[in-house]
């Protein structure tokens, strides 16, 4: 559902469903360090309401809900209330719909492709949505959730999530650890390179550190892995050159089974902006719109 400006600001004071998937490490777009920074007011919450996928989801939410209601005959109720867990004050939920007469909610989704969505009775949904609805069900103390999705504008599917205590306990444990980091103003442990950069974007201490045994082993293993990758890349290049040399100006190569093994077809040339020429011919205009990015750190293994 689309949140109001007030609700967006209030999100600093609790953990919501989309936050939960980031905390649990299943949100492919999530960054636990940036989420922690947002909760502390160290980073502004990004306004993504203008993005096409978000706008489409907001516009189509009523359509998805109505489609679900028509197909299932389950009456729905719209609510703009922010719900809080009865005993864990930082767990909250902004849901799409309540299902009347049932201990259940409906979560409406849109997707461009069906990756992660089950077919023909396979009750599977993407992990980040599973985490989200599990958080909602736990927060509202319900029995289940329905998840309806419209894929590629014409493929409508719906799924059920029945309360899973083991999953719920795992989510609550991770959210508790994260919220303790917020309260103590101590960053959670970074899990990805992006999260490391979010936490340590600038070097400001020139005093050298001394490695311990574990880190020294990590450095040596990283060197070995990089060498293996280099060898594989060189090997791939030699195989590709050999295949292309055999194909010459043919665009399809068939295998012994008669089916295409690989193709090498003409592609339309990319349109590129000639920045060098533009800056030479329009120096004043070029400098007017020149924007210097944030400084970055460069990691080098010696």
Residue pairs with C-beta under 8 A, 6 or more apart in sequence:
1 58
1 61
1 80
1 94
1 95
1 96
1 108
2 49
2 58
2 61
3 11
3 94
4 80
7 82
7 94
8 45
9 45
10 82
11 19
11 38
11 45
12 38
12 39
12 40
12 41
12 45
13 90
14 82
14 84
14 89
14 90
14 91
14 92
15 23
15 90
15 91
15 92
15 135
15 175
15 178
15 179
16 92
16 93
16 94
16 135
17 93
17 94
17 131
17 132
17 133
17 135
17 136
18 27
18 132
19 35
20 131
20 132
20 134
20 135
20 171
20 175
21 27
21 30
21 127
21 128
21 129
21 131
21 132
22 30
22 31
22 32
22 35
23 30
23 32
23 35
23 174
23 175
23 178
24 131
24 170
24 171
24 174
25 32
25 191
26 127
26 128
26 130
26 131
27 128
27 131
28 128
30 128
31 192
31 194
31 195
31 198
32 178
32 188
32 190
32 191
32 195
33 187
33 188
33 190
33 195
33 198
33 199
34 43
34 195
34 198
35 178
36 178
36 181
36 182
36 187
36 188
37 43
37 198
38 44
38 45
39 182
40 182
40 185
48 54
49 55
49 58
53 110
53 112
56 110
57 108
57 109
57 110
60 108
60 110
60 150
61 96
61 108
63 150
64 108
64 109
64 110
64 148
64 149
64 150
64 156
65 76
65 96
65 97
65 106
65 108
65 148
67 148
67 150
67 156
68 74
68 76
68 106
68 108
68 146
68 148
68 158
69 75
69 76
71 156
71 158
72 146
72 158
74 99
74 100
74 101
74 102
74 106
74 146
75 99
75 100
75 101
76 97
76 98
76 99
76 100
76 106
77 97
77 98
77 99
77 100
78 97
79 95
79 97
79 98
80 94
82 92
82 93
82 94
83 92
83 93
83 94
83 95
83 139
83 140
84 91
84 92
84 93
84 139
85 91
85 92
85 138
85 139
85 141
86 141
88 172
88 176
90 175
90 179
91 135
91 138
91 139
91 172
91 175
92 139
93 135
93 136
93 139
93 140
95 105
95 106
95 107
95 136
95 140
96 105
96 106
96 107
96 108
97 105
97 106
97 108
98 104
98 105
98 106
99 105
99 106
99 146
102 143
102 144
103 142
103 143
103 144
104 142
104 143
104 144
104 145
104 146
105 133
105 136
105 137
105 140
105 142
105 145
105 146
106 145
106 146
106 147
106 148
107 129
107 132
107 133
107 136
107 145
107 146
107 147
107 148
108 148
108 149
109 129
109 147
109 148
109 149
109 150
110 149
110 150
110 151
111 117
111 149
111 150
111 151
111 152
112 151
112 152
113 151
113 152
114 151
114 152
114 155
115 126
116 124
116 125
116 126
116 127
117 124
117 125
117 126
117 149
117 151
117 157
117 159
118 124
118 125
118 157
118 159
119 157
123 159
123 160
124 159
125 133
125 147
125 149
125 159
125 161
129 147
130 161
130 167
131 171
133 145
133 147
133 161
134 161
134 163
134 164
134 167
134 168
134 171
135 171
135 175
136 142
136 145
137 143
137 144
137 145
137 161
137 163
137 168
138 163
138 168
138 171
138 172
142 163
143 162
143 163
144 160
144 161
144 162
144 163
145 160
145 161
146 158
146 159
146 160
146 161
147 158
147 159
147 160
147 161
148 156
148 157
148 158
148 159
149 156
149 157
149 158
149 159
150 156
151 157
177 188
178 188
181 187
181 188
187 199
190 196
190 198
190 199
197 296
197 297
200 297
201 294
201 295
201 296
201 297
202 295
202 297
203 297
211 219
219 301
222 301
223 301
226 301
243 253
243 262
244 264
246 253
247 253
247 264
250 264
251 263
251 264
251 265
251 266
252 260
252 262
252 263
252 264
252 265
253 260
253 261
253 262
253 263
253 264
254 260
254 261
255 261
278 286
279 286
